Amino acid sequence: MNVIAAPGLEVPMEEKPRVFITDAAAVDVPETIYYQRRLLDGDLLLATASAEAQGVKTTRAASAD
């Protein structure tokens, strides 16, 4: 799922606490409990095609190998 941080927030990645999701670019993350909870709390927002049309970049999260 593609997510973006709520305006003004930096949300740490689940497995990489020093790497942050910001409001500058959408990130593709797995649908885990961690990210679902962040969505419910309002820290993260689902990125939509309309957000990409407005110039928000989409990046793919690196896999945790």
Jmol script that loads the backbone (N, CA, C; Angstrom):
load data "model"
ATOM      1  N   MET A   1       0.845  -1.165   0.000  1.00  0.00           N
ATOM      2  CA  MET A   1       0.000   0.000   0.000  1.00  0.00           C
ATOM      3  C   MET A   1       0.892   1.230   0.000  1.00  0.00           C
ATOM      4  N   ASN A   2       0.460   2.266  -0.666  1.00  0.00           N
ATOM      5  CA  ASN A   2       1.215   3.516  -0.726  1.00  0.00           C
ATOM      6  C   ASN A   2       0.713   4.454   0.360  1.00  0.00           C
ATOM      7  N   VAL A   3       1.653   4.948   1.180  1.00  0.00           N
ATOM      8  CA  VAL A   3       1.299   5.850   2.267  1.00  0.00           C
ATOM      9  C   VAL A   3       2.180   7.087   2.228  1.00  0.00           C
ATOM     10  N   ILE A   4       1.702   8.115   2.894  1.00  0.00           N
ATOM     11  CA  ILE A   4       2.448   9.357   3.038  1.00  0.00           C
ATOM     12  C   ILE A   4       2.187   9.851   4.453  1.00  0.00           C
ATOM     13  N   ALA A   5       3.141  10.529   5.050  1.00  0.00           N
ATOM     14  CA  ALA A   5       2.944  11.040   6.404  1.00  0.00           C
ATOM     15  C   ALA A   5       1.968  12.202   6.392  1.00  0.00           C
ATOM     16  N   ALA A   6       1.263  12.364   7.481  1.00  0.00           N
ATOM     17  CA  ALA A   6       0.390  13.526   7.631  1.00  0.00           C
ATOM     18  C   ALA A   6       1.271  14.785   7.570  1.00  0.00           C
ATOM     19  N   PRO A   7       0.731  15.892   7.111  1.00  0.00           N
ATOM     20  CA  PRO A   7       1.533  17.111   6.971  1.00  0.00           C
ATOM     21  C   PRO A   7       2.292  17.464   8.261  1.00  0.00           C
ATOM     22  N   GLY A   8       3.594  17.679   8.089  1.00  0.00           N
ATOM     23  CA  GLY A   8       4.443  18.079   9.201  1.00  0.00           C
ATOM     24  C   GLY A   8       4.986  16.957  10.062  1.00  0.00           C
ATOM     25  N   LEU A   9       4.620  15.708   9.773  1.00  0.00           N
ATOM     26  CA  LEU A   9       5.084  14.572  10.580  1.00  0.00           C
ATOM     27  C   LEU A   9       6.156  13.769   9.866  1.00  0.00           C
ATOM     28  N   GLU A  10       6.985  13.096  10.658  1.00  0.00           N
ATOM     29  CA  GLU A  10       7.933  12.103  10.173  1.00  0.00           C
ATOM     30  C   GLU A  10       7.616  10.820  10.923  1.00  0.00           C
ATOM     31  N   VAL A  11       7.292   9.759  10.198  1.00  0.00           N
ATOM     32  CA  VAL A  11       6.908   8.487  10.803  1.00  0.00           C
ATOM     33  C   VAL A  11       8.012   7.471  10.535  1.00  0.00           C
ATOM     34  N   PRO A  12       8.556   6.855  11.588  1.00  0.00           N
ATOM     35  CA  PRO A  12       9.624   5.869  11.372  1.00  0.00           C
ATOM     36  C   PRO A  12       9.118   4.627  10.653  1.00  0.00           C
ATOM     37  N   MET A  13       9.972   4.059   9.816  1.00  0.00           N
ATOM     38  CA  MET A  13       9.659   2.807   9.145  1.00  0.00           C
ATOM     39  C   MET A  13       9.623   1.700  10.198  1.00  0.00           C
ATOM     40  N   GLU A  14       8.869   0.650   9.937  1.00  0.00           N
ATOM     41  CA  GLU A  14       8.676  -0.427  10.912  1.00  0.00           C
ATOM     42  C   GLU A  14       9.986  -1.101  11.315  1.00  0.00           C
ATOM     43  N   GLU A  15      10.778  -1.496  10.371  1.00  0.00           N
ATOM     44  CA  GLU A  15      12.014  -2.226  10.653  1.00  0.00           C
ATOM     45  C   GLU A  15      13.255  -1.340  10.653  1.00  0.00           C
ATOM     46  N   LYS A  16      13.070  -0.052  10.343  1.00  0.00           N
ATOM     47  CA  LYS A  16      14.199   0.878  10.248  1.00  0.00           C
ATOM     48  C   LYS A  16      13.841   2.165  10.982  1.00  0.00           C
ATOM     49  N   PRO A  17      13.997   2.193  12.310  1.00  0.00           N
ATOM     50  CA  PRO A  17      13.533   3.341  13.088  1.00  0.00           C
ATOM     51  C   PRO A  17      14.249   4.654  12.810  1.00  0.00           C
ATOM     52  N   ARG A  18      15.344   4.617  12.076  1.00  0.00           N
ATOM     53  CA  ARG A  18      16.054   5.860  11.739  1.00  0.00           C
ATOM     54  C   ARG A  18      15.765   6.336  10.316  1.00  0.00           C
ATOM     55  N   VAL A  19      14.871   5.616   9.607  1.00  0.00           N
ATOM     56  CA  VAL A  19      14.423   5.993   8.267  1.00  0.00           C
ATOM     57  C   VAL A  19      12.966   6.415   8.399  1.00  0.00           C
ATOM     58  N   PHE A  20      12.649   7.606   7.874  1.00  0.00           N
ATOM     59  CA  PHE A  20      11.328   8.173   8.105  1.00  0.00           C
ATOM     60  C   PHE A  20      10.501   8.314   6.833  1.00  0.00           C
ATOM     61  N   ILE A  21       9.199   8.141   6.990  1.00  0.00           N
ATOM     62  CA  ILE A  21       8.230   8.463   5.947  1.00  0.00           C
ATOM     63  C   ILE A  21       7.822   9.906   6.217  1.00  0.00           C
ATOM     64  N   THR A  22       7.883  10.756   5.194  1.00  0.00           N
ATOM     65  CA  THR A  22       7.547  12.165   5.368  1.00  0.00           C
ATOM     66  C   THR A  22       6.349  12.527   4.490  1.00  0.00           C
ATOM     67  N   ASP A  23       6.009  13.799   4.513  1.00  0.00           N
ATOM     68  CA  ASP A  23       4.914  14.267   3.665  1.00  0.00           C
ATOM     69  C   ASP A  23       5.411  14.696   2.290  1.00  0.00           C
ATOM     70  N   ALA A  24       6.709  14.469   2.017  1.00  0.00           N
ATOM     71  CA  ALA A  24       7.283  14.863   0.733  1.00  0.00           C
ATOM     72  C   ALA A  24       7.117  13.810  -0.353  1.00  0.00           C
ATOM     73  N   ALA A  25       7.049  12.531   0.044  1.00  0.00           N
ATOM     74  CA  ALA A  25       6.967  11.463  -0.959  1.00  0.00           C
ATOM     75  C   ALA A  25       6.196  10.276  -0.414  1.00  0.00           C
ATOM     76  N   ALA A  26       5.359   9.691  -1.238  1.00  0.00           N
ATOM     77  CA  ALA A  26       4.627   8.481  -0.862  1.00  0.00           C
ATOM     78  C   ALA A  26       5.586   7.293  -0.897  1.00  0.00           C
ATOM     79  N   VAL A  27       5.347   6.341  -0.006  1.00  0.00           N
ATOM     80  CA  VAL A  27       6.213   5.166   0.112  1.00  0.00           C
ATOM     81  C   VAL A  27       5.350   3.913   0.060  1.00  0.00           C
ATOM     82  N   ASP A  28       5.805   2.899  -0.659  1.00  0.00           N
ATOM     83  CA  ASP A  28       5.118   1.619  -0.733  1.00  0.00           C
ATOM     84  C   ASP A  28       5.563   0.769   0.453  1.00  0.00           C
ATOM     85  N   VAL A  29       4.623   0.424   1.341  1.00  0.00           N
ATOM     86  CA  VAL A  29       4.933  -0.371   2.526  1.00  0.00           C
ATOM     87  C   VAL A  29       4.013  -1.587   2.583  1.00  0.00           C
ATOM     88  N   PRO A  30       4.409  -2.637   3.310  1.00  0.00           N
ATOM     89  CA  PRO A  30       3.531  -3.806   3.449  1.00  0.00           C
ATOM     90  C   PRO A  30       2.352  -3.474   4.363  1.00  0.00           C
ATOM     91  N   GLU A  31       1.275  -4.220   4.223  1.00  0.00           N
ATOM     92  CA  GLU A  31       0.080  -3.988   5.041  1.00  0.00           C
ATOM     93  C   GLU A  31       0.209  -4.725   6.370  1.00  0.00           C
ATOM     94  N   THR A  32       1.101  -4.241   7.239  1.00  0.00           N
ATOM     95  CA  THR A  32       1.303  -4.858   8.547  1.00  0.00           C
ATOM     96  C   THR A  32       0.478  -4.124   9.601  1.00  0.00           C
ATOM     97  N   ILE A  33       0.398  -4.716  10.763  1.00  0.00           N
ATOM     98  CA  ILE A  33      -0.336  -4.110  11.882  1.00  0.00           C
ATOM     99  C   ILE A  33       0.259  -2.738  12.211  1.00  0.00           C
ATOM    100  N   TYR A  34       1.587  -2.628  12.170  1.00  0.00           N
ATOM    101  CA  TYR A  34       2.253  -1.359  12.489  1.00  0.00           C
ATOM    102  C   TYR A  34       1.736  -0.231  11.602  1.00  0.00           C
ATOM    103  N   TYR A  35       1.733  -0.445  10.294  1.00  0.00           N
ATOM    104  CA  TYR A  35       1.300   0.614   9.379  1.00  0.00           C
ATOM    105  C   TYR A  35      -0.213   0.837   9.447  1.00  0.00           C
ATOM    106  N   GLN A  36      -0.974  -0.231   9.676  1.00  0.00           N
ATOM    107  CA  GLN A  36      -2.420  -0.058   9.821  1.00  0.00           C
ATOM    108  C   GLN A  36      -2.748   0.781  11.052  1.00  0.00           C
ATOM    109  N   ARG A  37      -2.013   0.551  12.137  1.00  0.00           N
ATOM    110  CA  ARG A  37      -2.220   1.340  13.355  1.00  0.00           C
ATOM    111  C   ARG A  37      -1.863   2.807  13.121  1.00  0.00           C
ATOM    112  N   ARG A  38      -0.773   3.048  12.400  1.00  0.00           N
ATOM    113  CA  ARG A  38      -0.366   4.426  12.089  1.00  0.00           C
ATOM    114  C   ARG A  38      -1.418   5.115  11.223  1.00  0.00           C
ATOM    115  N   LEU A  39      -2.053   4.364  10.314  1.00  0.00           N
ATOM    116  CA  LEU A  39      -3.140   4.919   9.503  1.00  0.00           C
ATOM    117  C   LEU A  39      -4.333   5.297  10.386  1.00  0.00           C
ATOM    118  N   LEU A  40      -4.711   4.394  11.296  1.00  0.00           N
ATOM    119  CA  LEU A  40      -5.841   4.659  12.179  1.00  0.00           C
ATOM    120  C   LEU A  40      -5.575   5.836  13.114  1.00  0.00           C
ATOM    121  N   ASP A  41      -4.327   6.000  13.540  1.00  0.00           N
ATOM    122  CA  ASP A  41      -3.961   7.113  14.417  1.00  0.00           C
ATOM    123  C   ASP A  41      -3.898   8.445  13.674  1.00  0.00           C
ATOM    124  N   GLY A  42      -3.845   8.383  12.334  1.00  0.00           N
ATOM    125  CA  GLY A  42      -3.768   9.605  11.543  1.00  0.00           C
ATOM    126  C   GLY A  42      -2.350  10.080  11.259  1.00  0.00           C
ATOM    127  N   ASP A  43      -1.347   9.301  11.698  1.00  0.00           N
ATOM    128  CA  ASP A  43       0.044   9.663  11.424  1.00  0.00           C
ATOM    129  C   ASP A  43       0.387   9.457   9.952  1.00  0.00           C
ATOM    130  N   LEU A  44      -0.220   8.424   9.346  1.00  0.00           N
ATOM    131  CA  LEU A  44      -0.028   8.139   7.930  1.00  0.00           C
ATOM    132  C   LEU A  44      -1.347   8.291   7.199  1.00  0.00           C
ATOM    133  N   LEU A  45      -1.267   8.630   5.931  1.00  0.00           N
ATOM    134  CA  LEU A  45      -2.431   8.741   5.060  1.00  0.00           C
ATOM    135  C   LEU A  45      -2.199   7.867   3.848  1.00  0.00           C
ATOM    136  N   LEU A  46      -3.262   7.285   3.310  1.00  0.00           N
ATOM    137  CA  LEU A  46      -3.129   6.521   2.070  1.00  0.00           C
ATOM    138  C   LEU A  46      -2.843   7.491   0.930  1.00  0.00           C
ATOM    139  N   ALA A  47      -1.826   7.189   0.155  1.00  0.00           N
ATOM    140  CA  ALA A  47      -1.501   8.006  -1.007  1.00  0.00           C
ATOM    141  C   ALA A  47      -2.405   7.570  -2.150  1.00  0.00           C
ATOM    142  N   THR A  48      -2.970   8.525  -2.845  1.00  0.00           N
ATOM    143  CA  THR A  48      -3.892   8.222  -3.935  1.00  0.00           C
ATOM    144  C   THR A  48      -3.314   8.693  -5.257  1.00  0.00           C
ATOM    145  N   ALA A  49      -3.943   8.307  -6.323  1.00  0.00           N
ATOM    146  CA  ALA A  49      -3.514   8.748  -7.651  1.00  0.00           C
ATOM    147  C   ALA A  49      -3.616  10.262  -7.744  1.00  0.00           C
ATOM    148  N   SER A  50      -4.575  10.862  -7.049  1.00  0.00           N
ATOM    149  CA  SER A  50      -4.709  12.316  -7.097  1.00  0.00           C
ATOM    150  C   SER A  50      -3.522  12.998  -6.425  1.00  0.00           C
ATOM    151  N   ALA A  51      -2.960  12.370  -5.383  1.00  0.00           N
ATOM    152  CA  ALA A  51      -1.774  12.935  -4.740  1.00  0.00           C
ATOM    153  C   ALA A  51      -0.593  12.910  -5.695  1.00  0.00           C
ATOM    154  N   GLU A  52      -0.465  11.816  -6.444  1.00  0.00           N
ATOM    155  CA  GLU A  52       0.625  11.728  -7.414  1.00  0.00           C
ATOM    156  C   GLU A  52       0.428  12.765  -8.515  1.00  0.00           C
ATOM    157  N   ALA A  53      -0.809  13.016  -8.901  1.00  0.00           N
ATOM    158  CA  ALA A  53      -1.094  14.007  -9.931  1.00  0.00           C
ATOM    159  C   ALA A  53      -0.755  15.409  -9.449  1.00  0.00           C
ATOM    160  N   GLN A  54      -0.782  15.618  -8.139  1.00  0.00           N
ATOM    161  CA  GLN A  54      -0.461  16.924  -7.580  1.00  0.00           C
ATOM    162  C   GLN A  54       1.037  17.110  -7.408  1.00  0.00           C
ATOM    163  N   GLY A  55       1.821  16.125  -7.809  1.00  0.00           N
ATOM    164  CA  GLY A  55       3.274  16.269  -7.772  1.00  0.00           C
ATOM    165  C   GLY A  55       3.951  15.572  -6.609  1.00  0.00           C
ATOM    166  N   VAL A  56       3.242  14.759  -5.858  1.00  0.00           N
ATOM    167  CA  VAL A  56       3.853  14.006  -4.776  1.00  0.00           C
ATOM    168  C   VAL A  56       4.553  12.802  -5.375  1.00  0.00           C
ATOM    169  N   LYS A  57       5.853  12.669  -5.089  1.00  0.00           N
ATOM    170  CA  LYS A  57       6.615  11.556  -5.617  1.00  0.00           C
ATOM    171  C   LYS A  57       6.266  10.281  -4.881  1.00  0.00           C
ATOM    172  N   THR A  58       6.338   9.144  -5.565  1.00  0.00           N
ATOM    173  CA  THR A  58       6.132   7.833  -4.945  1.00  0.00           C
ATOM    174  C   THR A  58       7.436   7.070  -5.003  1.00  0.00           C
ATOM    175  N   THR A  59       7.864   6.545  -3.850  1.00  0.00           N
ATOM    176  CA  THR A  59       9.082   5.744  -3.796  1.00  0.00           C
ATOM    177  C   THR A  59       8.749   4.380  -3.243  1.00  0.00           C
ATOM    178  N   ARG A  60       9.564   3.418  -3.571  1.00  0.00           N
ATOM    179  CA  ARG A  60       9.347   2.057  -3.095  1.00  0.00           C
ATOM    180  C   ARG A  60      10.265   1.852  -1.894  1.00  0.00           C
ATOM    181  N   ALA A  61       9.705   1.356  -0.796  1.00  0.00           N
ATOM    182  CA  ALA A  61      10.494   1.086   0.413  1.00  0.00           C
ATOM    183  C   ALA A  61      11.430  -0.079   0.133  1.00  0.00           C
ATOM    184  N   ALA A  62      12.660   0.031   0.633  1.00  0.00           N
ATOM    185  CA  ALA A  62      13.625  -1.041   0.458  1.00  0.00           C
ATOM    186  C   ALA A  62      13.212  -2.237   1.291  1.00  0.00           C
ATOM    187  N   SER A  63      13.409  -3.424   0.756  1.00  0.00           N
ATOM    188  CA  SER A  63      13.041  -4.635   1.493  1.00  0.00           C
ATOM    189  C   SER A  63      14.014  -4.837   2.649  1.00  0.00           C
ATOM    190  N   ALA A  64      13.512  -5.405   3.725  1.00  0.00           N
ATOM    191  CA  ALA A  64      14.334  -5.650   4.911  1.00  0.00           C
ATOM    192  C   ALA A  64      14.978  -7.026   4.796  1.00  0.00           C
ATOM    193  N   ASP A  65      16.106  -7.095   4.131  1.00  0.00           N
ATOM    194  CA  ASP A  65      16.809  -8.370   3.959  1.00  0.00           C
ATOM    195  C   ASP A  65      17.755  -8.607   5.077  1.00  0.00           C
TER     196      ASP A  65
END
end "model"
wireframe off; spacefill off
backbone 0.3
color backbone group
